[in-house]
Amino acid sequence: MSEKPVDKTAVKVSEKAIPLEDVKVSLYKAQAKIYPKNVTGIFTSWRWVMVWVTQIFFYGVPWLDWGGRQALLFDLEGKRFYIFNLVFYPQDLIYLTLILIISALALFLFTAVAGRLWCGFTCPQTVYTEIFLWIEAKIEGDRPARMKLDASPMSAKKLFIKFKKHLIWIIFSLFTGFTFVGYFSPIRELAGSYLSFNLGPWETFWVFFYGFATYGNAGFMREQVCKYMCPYARFQSAMFDDDTLIVTYDTLRGEPRGGRSRKATQEEHKLGACVECSLCVQVCPTGIDIRNGLQYECIQCGACADVCDTVMDKMGYEKGLIKFSTQNALANRWTQSQVMQHIKRPRVLIYTAILGALVIGLLASLWIRTPFRVNVVRDGVMGRMTNDGKIENVYRLQIMNGTELTQHYQLKVNGLKDVEIEAEAAEEQSGSDTHMKSIEVKPTESRWVIVDLKVPDGSLKSGSHKIEFEVFSQEDKDTVQEKSVFLVPRN
């Protein structure tokens, strides 16, 4: 039995054959602009607390002085990173690695306990969107006024209002970009160049790039970044379980929904507590309806819970129709104390233990960290015979002073008998059985020193001999040892 050939020249749509060339498929879903309504409440207050805390830190820290220099500065050109009283070099990458691991584990822990708290309260996208919406509301008005303005035809008044809003947005964005660059270039010098229009090409690029990103993400893209660009929303479900605190709608209390008079009781209309006011949708910054259950677009800012509590107050109903709770708590009607007991589950305790161990390890490592580093590099030339009948090996020592004071280091070599040390720009110091050299290194300086080691011919067998360079800080009383080898050529 032969199959009927498929006609590839047409597609059947609504019982009517349409040529393929006339069928249009949109690759992008049309998105209606979201106008979040202003709201007040406990979660909104906490969100603004975090806005103030994060922005005071971001804009204020670069201007702090610490020992005559910027308190927090990532000097890429000088390859030094200043974090208050600590100075790091690229060789200290292990600390950055630990910090990133700790940050990831903290994110996992907070998500397992209380969902996307980072997204709703401290994420830069959320924070700057909140600031831009506040500016927009101050200039254009609350939700109905903004919707009416956007729907109205273009006029001189509308153009002036939009121009004023965007001008303030741009100024704020450029200041944000300037502050961001101020973490990598001394901000006071940067400010002088900024005001005199004398910025370098890279500073100019990054000020405008970061400013443009802030302007575009917080002013226009807003929830699109959270919904489509941020990967966190996509893999958050792997960290959720039925005991994770999330913003939830109590279906048993709320259903069936329906409008009613304030004077009417729920029993009279046989309705649930939800009055179908849709305010929870109007205040949502991502435009979702929390009553439809947990959705990946929800950033858990708690705005819907705040506005719902306001409505419940007006209706004389119990608060908490929308609240932070867990799926198990709603299903089993647990009390608040029962919810808190189930938060202490194995995965949370494991995350906490690992995170605590890493934090303690990082702090202990920083506490015992030696304030200078030494690298030993052998000269490319093999061991050689000098004119005065001695065997010479040449090394290059890099001494990095991690303090902000001039340091003097004593250099000596262990493992060789009757060794002579010749070090570039070093002063000789006598010792009981060896010679030592004193080397001066300026604050936060990384200095290369050429070191010649000589031993009498015949004192060592031909081949490789293990040695150890010992560098002692006269000021800090710390010692660093670095191993190397001394080569004796064959006769």
JOUR-V282062 format. One line per field, one symbol per residue. phi: phi as a letter, one per 30 degrees, with the letter a starting at -180 (. if undefined). psi: psi as a letter, one per 20 degrees, with the letter a starting at -180 (. if undefined). burial: + if it has 24 or more other ideal C-beta (glycine too) atoms within 12 Angstrom, else -. Layout:
phi=???
psi=???
burial=???
This chain:
phi=.dddddddcbbdbhibdbeedcdccddbddcddccdddbbldddddddededdddddddcedcdcbiibddbbcddddhbbcbhccbccedcdddddddddddddddddddddbiddeddbbdeddddddddddddddccjdedddddddddddbdddddddddddddeddddddddddddddcbedddddddddchbddddddeddddddddddddddbdhdddddbcddeddcdddcdbdcddbdbcdddddcddldaddddcdddchcdddchdiddddcddciccdddjdbdddchdidddddddddddddicddjdcadacdddddchdddddddddddceddddeddddddddddddddddcdddbbbbcbdddddebccdcibcbbcbbccccddccbdbccccbbcjbchdccbbdhbcdbdbdbacbbcbcbdehccccbdbccbbddjdbddkcbdbbdcccdddcicbbcbdabcccddd
psi=pqqpqpojiqpopljpppqhiippppippppqppnpqqqqaghgghhhghggghhggghhghipqokjrpgopnnhgilqopndjqpqrhikhhgggggggggghhggghghgkblhgghhiphggghhgghhggghhgiaaghhgghghiqqprhggggggggghggggggghhghghghiiipphghhgghghjlkqrggggghghghghggggghhggdihghhhhpihhhjhhiiqaijpproqpnhhhhqqrqqrqhhqrhhgilqahpjlijhhhhipijkroiijapqhipjlijhhgghhhgghghikrprjhproarhhgghjlqrhhhghhihmrghghgggggggggggggghghgjppjqqppppqqiprqrprhjkqppqpqppoooojrkqpqpppprpqippkqppoqpkqpppqrgjrqqqpppprpkqoppppppppqqpiiqqqappprpppppphgikqppppqaqppoqq.
burial=---------------------------------++++++-+-++-+++-++--++--++-++------+++++++----++++--++++--+--+--++--+--++++++++++++++++++++++++++++++++--++--+--+--+-----------+---+--+++-++++++++++++++++--+---+----+---+--+++-++-+++++++-+++++++--+-++--+--+++-++++++++--++--+--+-----+-----++++-+-+++++++++++++--+++++++++++++++++++--+-+--++++++++-++--------+--++---++--+---+--+---+---+--++++++++-+----+------+++++++++++++++--++++++++-+--+++++--+-------++++++++-+++++-+++++++----+----+-+++++++----+-+-+-+++++---
